[in-house]
C-alpha cells in the first residue's frame, strides 16, 4: 500500500475524472502509474538497445542523414541510409 498527497487542484481534477468515467480515483492513479512505468520501461529498453548498437561502432554520416531527410515527401524519396562510418576501422 502506498499513500500520496495531492495538491488541491490535482485532487479536484482527479475526483472530476473519476466521476466522469464512473471509476474511482485510486483506479485512475493505478492506471496512470502503470502507464508511466510502461513508458519508462520502453524508453529504457530503447536507450539500452541504442547504446548496444552504438557500441558496435557503425554510424550513418550526417551528410547521408541530411540527404535522406531532405528527400522525405518528394517524388525521389530515398530509403533509410545504411551505416557508412565505422569507428573501429583502421583506414
C-alpha positions as CSV (number, residue, x, y, z in Angstrom):
1,X,0.0,0.0,0.0
2,X,1.3,3.4,-1.0
3,X,0.0,6.7,0.3
4,X,0.3,10.0,-1.5
5,X,-0.7,13.6,-1.0
6,X,-2.2,15.6,-3.9
7,X,-2.4,19.4,-4.2
8,X,-5.9,20.8,-4.1
9,X,-6.2,21.4,-7.8
10,X,-4.9,18.0,-8.7
11,X,-7.1,16.3,-6.3
12,X,-10.2,18.1,-7.7
13,X,-9.2,17.1,-11.2
14,X,-8.8,13.5,-10.2
15,X,-12.1,13.5,-8.5
16,X,-13.8,15.0,-11.5
17,X,-12.2,12.5,-13.8
18,X,-13.3,9.6,-11.6
19,X,-16.9,11.0,-11.6
20,X,-16.8,11.4,-15.4
21,X,-15.5,7.9,-16.1
22,X,-17.6,6.1,-13.4
23,X,-14.4,4.8,-11.8
24,X,-12.5,5.5,-8.6
25,X,-9.7,7.9,-8.0
26,X,-7.4,5.0,-6.9
27,X,-8.1,3.1,-10.1
28,X,-7.2,6.2,-12.2
29,X,-4.0,6.7,-10.2
30,X,-3.1,3.0,-10.5
31,X,-3.6,3.1,-14.3
32,X,-1.6,6.3,-14.5
33,X,1.3,4.8,-12.6
34,X,1.2,1.6,-14.7
35,X,1.2,3.7,-17.9
36,X,4.2,5.8,-16.6
37,X,6.1,2.7,-15.7
38,X,5.4,1.0,-19.1
39,X,6.6,4.1,-20.9
40,X,9.7,4.3,-18.7
41,X,10.5,0.7,-19.5
42,X,10.1,1.2,-23.2
43,X,12.4,4.3,-23.1
44,X,15.0,2.5,-21.0
45,X,14.9,-0.6,-23.3
46,X,15.2,1.7,-26.4
47,X,18.1,3.6,-24.8
48,X,19.9,0.3,-23.9
49,X,19.4,-1.1,-27.4
50,X,20.7,2.2,-29.0
51,X,23.7,2.1,-26.7
52,X,24.4,-1.5,-27.6
53,X,24.1,-0.6,-31.3
54,X,26.4,2.4,-30.9
55,X,29.0,0.2,-29.1
56,X,29.3,-1.7,-32.4
57,X,30.9,1.5,-33.9
58,X,28.7,1.7,-37.0
59,X,27.0,5.1,-37.7
60,X,25.3,6.9,-40.5
61,X,27.1,10.1,-41.6
62,X,25.4,13.5,-41.1
63,X,25.5,14.0,-44.9
64,X,23.6,10.8,-45.6
65,X,21.1,11.6,-42.9
66,X,20.5,15.1,-44.3
67,X,20.1,13.8,-47.8
68,X,17.6,11.2,-46.6
69,X,15.6,13.6,-44.5
70,X,15.6,16.2,-47.3
71,X,14.1,13.6,-49.7
72,X,11.1,13.0,-47.5
73,X,7.8,13.9,-49.2
74,X,9.5,14.2,-52.6
75,X,9.0,12.1,-55.7
76,X,12.6,10.8,-55.2
77,X,12.3,9.9,-51.6
78,X,15.4,7.9,-50.6
79,X,15.4,4.7,-48.5
80,X,16.8,4.9,-45.0
81,X,20.6,5.2,-45.2
82,X,22.9,2.4,-44.2
83,X,25.9,3.0,-41.9
84,X,28.9,4.4,-43.7
85,X,31.1,5.2,-40.7
86,X,33.0,2.5,-38.8
87,X,34.7,3.9,-35.7
88,X,36.8,0.8,-35.3
89,X,38.1,0.8,-38.9
90,X,41.9,1.3,-39.2
91,X,41.6,3.0,-42.6
